[in-house]
Amino acid sequence: MASRRTVTQVLRAASRIHLQQPVATVRHRSTIVQQSPFLTKPSSSQLLLRTTVRAYSQASQESKIWSFEEIQKLSQEAKPSVTIIDVREPGELQQTGHIPHAINIPINSAPDSFHITPEEFEDRFGFPRPAKDADVVFYCKAGVRSRGAAGIARDAGYTKVGEYPGSWLDWFEKNGKVER
């Protein structure tokens, strides 16, 4: 979340912008925003909404999307060539289990995980941090947190990032093998 100071600076800069043409209609979740050609000072919600949509759409385009079948094949390998990362909280894993060979890096309680040193990472989680040039695929319960984790990993310099958008719900529904 942006700090109050950052938002204030952005809004001040936006107040100096005079739109000559209408901005296209933008759909974000269930909200639609269309700016008028006469609007010279967008509201903070319109400005932040436009920024959010742009960042959201870029993040989803850069990840490789993995299917159930691909994850299932990967989970059956003795030593998977891709690191499967479960970003749910440890309590969720205790209740449901996880995909075989997946490591747990909870994104809500440890959002800085991909930005800390390898030593700090290993101290915190008990296993080495995946290399920045290694293939990694993220999943969570329903695909929302995994998308965020993929963006965080890319921001930290990871280049081969993937997402399993069906995540745990899809895995469980299709009777994927579960480890506890």
C-alpha positions as CSV (number, residue, x, y, z in Angstrom):
1,M,0.0,0.0,0.0
2,A,1.3,3.4,-0.9
3,S,2.2,5.8,1.9
4,R,0.1,8.9,2.5
5,R,3.0,11.1,1.4
6,T,3.3,9.2,-1.9
7,V,-0.4,9.4,-2.6
8,T,-0.3,13.1,-1.8
9,Q,2.6,13.7,-4.2
10,V,0.9,11.7,-7.0
11,L,-2.4,13.7,-6.5
12,R,-0.5,17.0,-6.6
13,A,1.2,15.9,-9.8
14,A,-2.1,14.8,-11.3
15,S,-3.8,18.1,-10.5
16,R,-1.4,19.8,-13.0
17,I,-2.4,17.4,-15.8
18,H,-5.0,18.7,-18.2
19,L,-6.6,16.0,-20.3
20,Q,-7.1,16.9,-24.0
21,Q,-8.9,13.6,-25.0
22,P,-11.1,11.3,-23.1
23,V,-9.4,8.4,-21.4
24,A,-10.7,4.9,-22.4
25,T,-13.1,3.1,-20.2
26,V,-11.2,0.9,-17.7
27,R,-12.8,-2.1,-16.0
28,H,-11.2,-3.2,-12.7
29,R,-13.1,-6.1,-11.0
30,S,-16.7,-4.8,-11.1
31,T,-15.9,-1.0,-11.2
32,I,-16.0,0.9,-14.4
33,V,-14.3,4.3,-14.7
34,Q,-14.7,6.6,-17.7
35,Q,-13.1,10.0,-17.6
36,S,-14.7,12.9,-19.3
37,P,-12.7,15.1,-21.8
38,F,-13.6,18.0,-19.6
39,L,-12.1,16.5,-16.4
40,T,-8.9,18.3,-15.5
41,K,-8.3,16.9,-12.1
42,P,-9.0,13.2,-11.7
43,S,-10.2,12.0,-8.3
44,S,-7.8,10.0,-6.2
45,S,-9.9,6.9,-6.7
46,Q,-9.8,7.3,-10.5
47,L,-6.1,7.9,-10.5
48,L,-5.3,5.0,-8.2
49,L,-7.7,2.7,-10.0
50,R,-6.0,3.5,-13.4
51,T,-2.6,2.7,-11.9
52,T,-3.8,-0.5,-10.2
53,V,-5.3,-1.8,-13.4
54,R,-2.1,-1.1,-15.4
55,A,0.1,-2.9,-12.8
56,Y,-2.3,-5.8,-12.5
57,S,-2.5,-6.5,-16.2
58,Q,1.3,-6.3,-16.6
59,A,1.9,-8.8,-13.8
60,S,-0.4,-11.5,-15.3
61,Q,1.2,-11.2,-18.7
62,E,4.7,-12.1,-17.6
63,S,4.0,-15.3,-15.8
64,K,3.9,-18.7,-17.4
65,I,0.5,-20.2,-16.6
66,W,0.6,-23.9,-15.4
67,S,-2.2,-26.3,-15.8
68,F,-3.3,-29.1,-13.4
69,E,-1.7,-31.7,-15.7
70,E,1.6,-29.9,-15.8
71,I,1.7,-29.5,-12.0
72,Q,0.7,-33.1,-11.5
73,K,3.5,-34.3,-13.8
74,L,6.0,-32.1,-12.0
75,S,4.8,-33.3,-8.6
76,Q,5.5,-36.9,-9.6
77,E,9.1,-36.3,-10.5
78,A,11.6,-37.7,-8.0
79,K,13.5,-34.4,-8.1
80,P,11.4,-31.7,-9.8
81,S,13.1,-29.4,-12.3
82,V,10.8,-26.6,-11.2
83,T,10.4,-25.3,-7.6
84,I,6.7,-25.4,-6.6
85,I,6.0,-22.7,-4.0
86,D,2.9,-22.8,-1.8
87,V,2.2,-19.2,-0.6
88,R,-0.5,-20.1,1.9
89,E,-0.1,-19.6,5.6
90,P,1.3,-22.6,7.6
91,G,-2.0,-23.0,9.4
92,E,-3.8,-23.6,6.1
93,L,-1.2,-26.2,5.1
94,Q,-1.7,-28.1,8.4
95,Q,-5.5,-28.3,7.7
96,T,-5.3,-29.3,4.0
97,G,-1.8,-30.6,3.2
98,H,0.1,-29.5,0.1
99,I,1.1,-30.5,-3.4
100,P,4.0,-33.0,-3.3
101,H,7.5,-31.4,-3.3
102,A,6.0,-27.9,-2.7
103,I,7.9,-25.6,-0.3
104,N,6.0,-23.1,1.8
105,I,6.8,-19.4,1.6
106,P,3.8,-17.6,3.1
107,I,3.3,-14.4,1.2
108,N,1.0,-12.6,3.7
109,S,3.1,-13.1,6.8
110,A,6.5,-12.9,5.0
111,P,6.1,-10.6,2.0
112,D,9.8,-9.7,2.0
113,S,10.9,-13.3,1.6
114,F,12.3,-12.8,-1.9
115,H,14.1,-9.6,-1.0
116,I,16.1,-10.8,2.0
117,T,19.6,-12.4,1.8
118,P,19.9,-16.1,1.1
119,E,21.3,-16.6,4.6
120,E,18.3,-14.8,6.2
121,F,16.0,-16.8,4.0
122,E,17.5,-20.1,5.1
123,D,17.4,-19.1,8.8
124,R,13.7,-18.1,8.5
125,F,12.4,-21.1,6.5
126,G,14.9,-23.9,7.0
127,F,15.7,-24.5,3.3
128,P,17.8,-22.6,0.7
129,R,16.1,-19.8,-1.3
130,P,15.5,-20.8,-4.9
131,A,18.0,-19.3,-7.3
132,K,16.9,-16.2,-9.2
133,D,17.4,-17.9,-12.5
134,A,15.6,-21.1,-11.4
135,D,12.1,-22.0,-12.6
136,V,9.5,-21.3,-9.9
137,V,5.7,-21.8,-9.9
138,F,3.4,-20.3,-7.3
139,Y,0.1,-21.5,-6.0
140,C,-2.2,-20.6,-3.1
141,K,-5.8,-21.5,-2.3
142,A,-7.6,-19.9,-5.3
143,G,-4.9,-18.1,-7.3
144,V,-5.0,-14.6,-6.0
145,R,-2.1,-14.6,-3.6
146,S,0.0,-16.7,-6.1
147,R,-0.4,-13.9,-8.6
148,G,0.8,-11.4,-6.0
149,A,3.7,-13.6,-5.1
150,A,4.7,-14.0,-8.7
151,G,4.9,-10.2,-9.0
152,I,7.0,-9.9,-5.9
153,A,9.4,-12.6,-7.2
154,R,9.8,-10.7,-10.5
155,D,10.4,-7.5,-8.6
156,A,13.1,-9.3,-6.7
157,G,14.9,-10.3,-9.9
158,Y,13.4,-13.8,-10.6
159,T,13.2,-14.4,-14.3
160,K,11.4,-17.7,-14.8
161,V,8.2,-17.2,-12.8
162,G,5.0,-19.2,-13.2
163,E,1.6,-19.4,-11.7
164,Y,-0.9,-22.2,-11.2
165,P,-4.1,-20.1,-11.2
166,G,-6.4,-23.1,-10.3
167,S,-4.2,-23.4,-7.2
168,W,-5.3,-25.6,-4.2
169,L,-9.0,-25.6,-5.0
170,D,-8.4,-27.0,-8.5
171,W,-5.8,-29.5,-7.2
172,F,-8.1,-30.8,-4.6
173,E,-11.2,-30.9,-6.9
174,K,-9.3,-33.0,-9.5
175,N,-8.0,-35.4,-6.8
176,G,-4.3,-34.4,-7.0
177,K,-2.0,-36.2,-4.6
178,V,-1.7,-34.5,-1.2
179,E,1.2,-34.5,1.2
180,R,0.9,-33.6,4.8
